[in-house]
Amino acid sequence: MKYYIVIPAHNEQDLIGLTLQSLVTQTVLPAKVVVVNDNSTDKTEEVVLSFAKDNPYISVVNKTSDAIHLPGSKVIQAFQKGFETLDSDYDIMVKIDGDLIFPPNYFETIIKHFESDPKIGMAGGFCYIDKNGEWVLENLTDKDHIRGALKAYRKETFQQIGGLKPAMGWDTVDELLCKYYDWKIVTDESLHVKHLKPTGANYNKTARYKQGEAFYTLGYGFWITAIASAKLAMMKKKPFLFLDYIKGFLKAKKAKTPLLVTPEQAKFIRNYRLQKMKQKLF
């Protein structure tokens, strides 16, 4: 199976080389890698070009956008710009961040998962962060969720869910739509990926309300949002974030922000979320 990788990157000169080094040493190489240099003011582009010299499947696309780092939309707009430069001759579409180090067998293993069952629509490993010289699981989500930093989609799945949505919550709605269309999602605990910059390290104040807005646009409704917000705030060990999330939800509701999903999909998502919550309680 052929896989294409798109890497949105903003000022990643120190880390993107490590990511690319881990890609050019994969046991099964990517057919194409596009790095979208999103408004970088450092040497990101030069680092990528130095890899492209010896690895012709690597290319760089330059994009200008706002410098402010908001989770979700900016990253996916950059992804889209890279995706548009690719043909459709792939089996697996991959979106990764420019601050990861993959083990050499990562993509060979991901391909094996896809080949093992035609109903698998998404697959991924787990992010580990450096805590005092030790690599520990970056524990921000459930074990059955694939982190936004390392998504791999079967082509048919990617097309059916309508690609990636340029909004915060894109990395949750993709999985919920996968379930809606009856695809399976596989996470492989044997695949440890080093995440060199912990998630959320550089989000600003506006971004805090974005999470609540995302819960609204996923069609969660108030009670599911309240539970999800409490859980996320606890996981991040910042209980006050709960209020930001709820504020963001109510702001989005008041502004009648359009949902990322159809009413039918929203209903499915609410039922699915409630079922998952019940399973955990009982």
NORZI-V40449 format. One line per field, one symbol per residue. ss: DSSP state (a for helix, b for strand, c for the rest). phi: phi as a letter, one per 20 degrees, with the letter a starting at -180 (. if undefined). psi: psi as a letter, one per 30 degrees, with the letter a starting at -180 (. if undefined). A space follows every 10 residues. Layout:
ss=???
phi=???
psi=???
This chain:
ss=ccbbbbbbbc cccccaaaaa aaaacccccc cbbbbbbbcc cccaaaaaaa aaaacccbbb bbbccccccc ccaaaaaaaa aaaccccccc cbbbbbbccb bccccaaaaa aaaaaacccb bbbbbbbbbb bccbbbbccc cccccccccb bbbbaaaaaa ccccccccca aaaaaaaaaa cccbbbbbbb bbbbbccccc ccccaaaaaa aaaaaaaccc caaaaaaaaa aaaaaccccc aaaaaaaaaa aaaacccccc ccaaaaaaaa aaaaaaaaaa ac
phi=.ecdcdcfbc ldgedfffff gfefdffcff fbcdeeeemf ddegffffff ffgecfeecc cecdbfffed fngfffffgg ffgfeeedec dcdcdceecc cefgegffff fgfgffbfef dbbaecedde dlncecgfed bffedefgfb eccfgffgff enmdefbfng edfffffgfg emeeddddfe eededecggm fceefgffff ffffgffenf nfffffffff fffffelcgf ggffffgfff ffffflgffe cfgffffgff ffffgfffgf fd
psi=kkkkkkjkkj hgeffeeeee efefgkejll ekkkkjjigk gageeeeeee efefiffklk kkkklkfkjk kceeeeeeee eeefflaghl fkkkkllghl jklfgefeee eeeeffjffk fkllakkklj jhgkjlkjif llfgkkkffi kkkkeeeeee fgakkilkfe geeeeeeeee ghllkkkjff jjkkjfjkkg fhkaeefefe eeeeeeffge leeeeeeeee eeeeefhiff feeeeeeeee eeeefhkklf lleeeeeeee eeeeeeeeee e.
